[in-house]
Amino acid sequence: MRNVEVAWIFRELADLLELKGEDFFKIRAYRNAARILNGLDKPLVEIWQEGGLAKIPGIGKNIAAKINELLSTGSMKKHEELLQEFPPGLLEIMSLPGIGPKKAALLRERLGVTGLGELARAARENRVRTLPGMGSKTESEIIRNIEMRENQGGRVLLASARELASEICGYLKGIPGVKRVETGGSLRRWRETVGDIDLVAAGDDPPLILEGAACYPRFRQMLESSPGRAKFLTDWGIVVDLEVVPEEVFYLTLFKNTGSKAHYRRLQQLFTERGLALEEAGITGGGAIIREQDIYAALGLPWIPPELREDRGEVEAALGNCLPSLLETDDLKGDLHIHTNWSDGINSMEQMVQRARAKGYQYIAVTDHSRSLKIARGLSLEKLREQHEKIRKMNDNLTDFRILTGIEVDILPGGGLDCPDEILEKIDVVVASVHSAFKQDRETMTRRILSAVENKNVDIIGHLTGRLILQREGYNLDFERVLEAAAGCGTILEINASPDRLDLNDLNARKAKEKGIKIAINTDAHDLKRMDEMPYGVSVARRAWLGPGDVINTMPVEELMKFLQNR
């Protein structure tokens, strides 16, 4: 059982207990356990097998006993009892933005609502507004959020799909006769969500390989089967489309499978114009396909990275020999937005530094939350000063590495910042973000964010649009006005690498680049594991056509500090 699966059960347990009206402290303990377990740097199963549950910080005897029960038996009695007590649709209702357990309980008690369909009907019939604390605006939000979920069509986060795909690829490579396996489709293009997992394998006996693939433990059901191809439903509900071909046509198949459809059509047009054709045996009139690069070379084009294959001008750029030199993860020299256990992070500064150095970074900025964000244990001004003094002392004992003083300061609903300017001006890296009052109208939210953009002490605007992928739409914001202001003030915008944010998205990051705005790619890590999510931010940058020169944390530390001081 994966860490994320165990964490999900504890999160669900906390929701169900809150729905039932149980003790607040017990609920908080389970939520905290979910957060800790999801952030573990090591598989929980291994820790459990080594007898190390009691050594996990923040995991007490009661939680450890429940983990032991879950890993020993595959289920947790308390969790199963609660699932039986409440209709499963209530959990879906609770997952909607702005609902939560209390409102879900009220909807069930007063309106008999136990699922998303019933809730949508109640909202459209104007019955939700009759309940305490809910009005016409709540009804509109409910309808919009349910429609957004329906329109997602079963898509999952890129990170979830990549984790599962990596596991499946490892399994397939162990099947006799498999010579290579690659991901294709939107997964290979690093789209932020994935409808299914496309895999291409090479081998001499496709039927035998597919027979071996069908034995993968996480495949719940075979949905389709044909010579050389099969679709499987996984126990995560994600569909896997596996195509097995002889090795000599592997790269042609991978190319076709990668897409996008629009990119493929554009290249097909070029092939036709030049009297060429893509065939399994190679390129008619253009030679064999040994590598994917051969397909592009037949058209006189350089190889186009998968992230760019969206028919957004990449073919024209290739024809003009002006494709961008894209950012690589190894180009990054530091992370400018991380949290420690001084606020709501799990790990200490020392541990975060150790991980950063192991990744080859030259620096990190410790940007714990400011005082008003009490739910995240935001630092008082006194605590902030204490932390920065500790950072200065730690730096005295570090060689070839620097910890930058920082803060993630709240942009308050009224437009001010949650920390005096006389303190902010002395901090190395100031990240300003919205964490409250998400539903402000367009003008209010725009002016609110502009106040931070135009503040000379703010270096970076964190997760600008506030979206949570597949969960919450971004703020009602005049993005173009914010871009103009950032360009004028030299304020940096963040690509938040957290897979559930990826904010800025690729389209907005490209707009920022076009206006000359510098970008910082940060993990916003609250634990060691999330420090490893930087490649997801880099994927957004690559899809946005960003190169190393567009991203400030490609700079060595001294150059970065000069840039921040003089921007």
Secondary structure, DSSP 8 states (H G I E B T S, - for coil): --HHHHHHHHHHHHHHHHHHT--HHHHHHHHHHHHHHHT-SS-HHHHHHTT-GGGSTT--HHHHHHHHHHHHHSS-HHHHHHHHHS-THHHHHHTSTTTHHHHHHHHHHHH---SHHHHHHHHHTT-GGGSTT--HHHHHHHHHHHHHHHHTTT-EEHHHHHHHHHHHHHHHHTSTTEEEEEE-HHHHTT-SEESSEEEEEEES-HHHHHHHHTT-TTEEEEEEEETTEEEEEETTS-EEEEEEE-GGGHHHHHHHHH--HHHHHHHHHHHHHTT-EEETTEEETTB--SSHHHHHHTTT-----GGGTTTSSHHHHHHTT-------GGG--EEEEE--TTTT-SS-HHHHHHHHHHTT-SEEEE--BBTT-GGGT-B-HHHHHHHHHHHHHHHHT-SS-EEEEEEEEEB-TTS-BSS-HHHHTTSSEEEEE--S-TT--HHHHHHHHHHHHT-TT--EE-STT--BTTTB---S--HHHHHHHHHHHT-EEEEE--TTT-BS-HHHHHHHHHTT--EEEE--BSSTGGGGGHHHHHHHHHHTT--GGGBGGGS-HHHHHHHHHH-
